[in-house]
Amino acid sequence: MNQMELSVPYDNGYEPEDYMLQEDEWDRDLLLDPAWEKQQRKTFTAWCNSHLRKAGTQIENIEDDFRNGLKLMLLLEVISGERLPKPDRGKMRFHKIANVNKALDFITSKGVKLVSIGAEEIVDGNVKMTLGMIWTIILRFAIQDISVEETSAKEGLLLWCQRKTAPYRNVNVQNFHVSWKDGLALCALIHRHRPDLIDYAKLNKDDPLGNLNLAFDIAEKHLDIPKMLDAEVLVSSDRPDERTVMTYISSYYHTFAEAQKLFLSSSPLPADILSTPKPDERAIMTYVSCFYHAFAGAEQAETAANRICKILGVNQENEKLMEDYERLASELLEWIRRTIPWLENRAAEKTMIEMQRKLEDFRDYRRMHKPPKVQEKCQLEISFNTLQTKLRISNRPAFMPSEGKMVSDITSAWQGLDQAEKGYEEWLLTEIRRLERLDHLAEKFRQKATNHETWASGKEEILSRKDYESASLMEVRALLRKHEAFESDLSAHQDRVEQIAAIAQELNELDYHDVASVNQRCQSICDLWDQLGTLTQKRREALERTEKLLETVEQLFLEYAKRSAPFNNWMEGAMEDLQDMFIVHTIEEVQTLIAAHEQFKSTLPEADAERQAILGIQQEVLKISHSYGIHGDLTNPYRTITTEEIAIKWDKVKKLVPQRDSALQEELARQHGNERLRRQFAAQANLIGPWIQTRMEEIGRCSMAMEGTLEDQMTQLKQYEHVIVSYKQNIDKLEGDHQLIQESLIFDNKHTNYTMEHIRVGWELLLTTIARTINEIETQILTRDAKGISQEQMNEFRSSFNHFDRRLHKARVEERDKLRPDEFKACLISLGHLGNDKQGEVEFARIMMLVDPNTSGVVSFQSFIDFMTRETADTDTAEQVIGSFRILAADKVCVCVGYIIYLTSKFLRTVFWSSHILSICVICCLLCLVQPYILADELRRELPPDQAEYCISRMPPYSGPGALPGALDYTAFSTALYGESDL
């Protein structure tokens, strides 16, 4: 038998609220870790369901199923054993908020301090707030009451675990995270209380997954403790989530503690049996049999009820899964049927811009439209497999979807979509490449055609001359050699003409949209080329016919002309390429240009060898002329470029090469710098943008909150303002980075979606919002203090206003705190300040003239407060101030004259005089009361110095009858204070 330990309750002297204050406040930063948030979702959901099953229900999504407050109230009733107020059964938002508020009020009544958790956030499905609320409930109802040897709550639970697992090897419980990763501590707890369920000696410390899964399965099967944790998550986490582990371990504590209490609370044996040294065996057997039958009957009833609830719950869950599958399958198939015709449309566009627009549409489809559908398809398959597994496990017939909605049908339709998508993408890329090549070829055609037309200009006229008919022999020879040089040049242009024709042919084959003009120009070039060929041949034949001597030619001049012309063409092309302007936007484009330039530089040695050979020809001519004493004109009649020009152009080429090198390297460095600037700006913008949005949301929530006093709200807003002002340095730094980007002419940034304009607008809106919100709170404080309105009244006004403000939860702060006339009228009717009849319509028109004098069509919260204070508060009037000044002015006269007369009557001590004197005193007092002026000395005597001087400087002199020197008109002054005079 396992020795059971007695747990003696201990009162540590803490009140419930004191305990909650000792616990760390809900740390929202922990929930920002997606892994911890996922684990808390699972654990808290399982914990809630372990209690909700007692009421025959459960939850699926922790942030959605508690939004209406019904299951939250039911959960609190189950775990507390108390009845909560009757919930509101409506489906509107304020019904849900009312239900959640009832639950939160019940939690607060148990001494729990809720930190930053409001009903609106639970209704809105804020997962962080919902998890924080469930953790607070777990702390209060599952962990707070744990008490072990003068320790309570978390420390008590830890001490209980340490005591229970102390005798076991390889177990050292020091915390609620890493101490439980190997699973031995959980197995030790089970073995300590139920050694029949587990063989601890066979456990292996090196198999944490096996240990954890064994403990989870045994606890779920035999101890009715649901599986709240994932073994894989616990093992892979460096520091598992402490809250989820505490929640799960507390279930062990309560399970074993309840079993122990049940054993200890069983009916004791009769006193005479306990006092007998050897009790009667038959009496003991009879008594124990009563325990057996009582417990067996209760267990059978509970087992039957649990079986029915489980069967019904499984059936309801399966039906919901079937409905969800049918709906999702229908929507997905309909989307596929709509999308495939669009993808199968192969109507090609004629321009690159139009095709790029199609490509952008396709990219939007791939980025935004298809991914959600992929998720839906995956979820659909998972749901179908899960449903079939559940049906098979629960011995239900397999689910057969509607016709055409099987998983295979969806898969087939999806394959058709993928096929159409793949074909569409390939077609798009092919078309874009075709159009890109067409544009490139068309531009190349225009450049080559222009160069050829420039070269051919005038050649037909030259070839048509008949100057050889009257030329001398030498001149004929010269003309013949010149014609041969022209033929060489003509042969060099043969490739260019063929290239032009080939480009035109390719443009025709690729269906270029302006192929007609290309064909016309190509035909014109070809016709001119044929004409030049014919004329060249005819001129050569004519020169040969007229040439009598073929041996006296200056071969060197001819060779020079033949070699220098192509070399000149090469140098001109090289200079043109080296001076060509380039505009690049990325590092890859610059690197492509650098590679092309390096390839060009590799051809320079060969070109230099050709240059030396050409110059050698000229040197050979000079050598021959000097050797043989040739005098005369040595000008080469065949050349198209001189040696000096070749030298100048070659020097220019050599100078342009390093300049091109430098320009490309500078551009490469500039692109690297631009990339650094983009990343630097994006890193800051991606932090500042969400920060501004978060602050806007916090200010919006603070301005709408009704918790605490207006001073508390003002303090919080001032703190927000201080944080915002302190953050200005980040904006300034971002402005500096943006200026550098603008100076570097960077127009795009793929690393962020935020621009400086977005940040500026958001920052200015944030500053305006915090200033306006602070001003509104200050105005409310002034109104409250001036009108004598209590904080409860202000909260009531705010609650009524928020109830009818339909724009309360819109994203933009400027649209909040404003009621339209119909909303304002409904608010007044609900508060009892307006009747819903014809007279009420007239009264409402009068009220609208007061609260909306500019006819803007909306009523602000400040105008609403001003109107309500005029209706409910006791305000000062000009008549009251005049009466106060009249008392100050009258008291002096009555005291002075009345006092003198009174002394006189006392001195005379006669009844006659006393009665007459008294009448005179009364008359004097009445005369004083009607004097509408006051003296400066009286003001200084009766009022504080600063207020007295304020009145003296602003009161006009009194000029009425009976005025004394220096008399001041307090009547005109009082009416001017309330705008009832022109003073």
Summary of the structure (lengths in Angstrom):
residues: 983
radius of gyration: 50.0
end to end distance: 100.6
largest distance: 176.9
contacts: 2703
relative contact order: 0.03
helix: 73%
strand: 1%
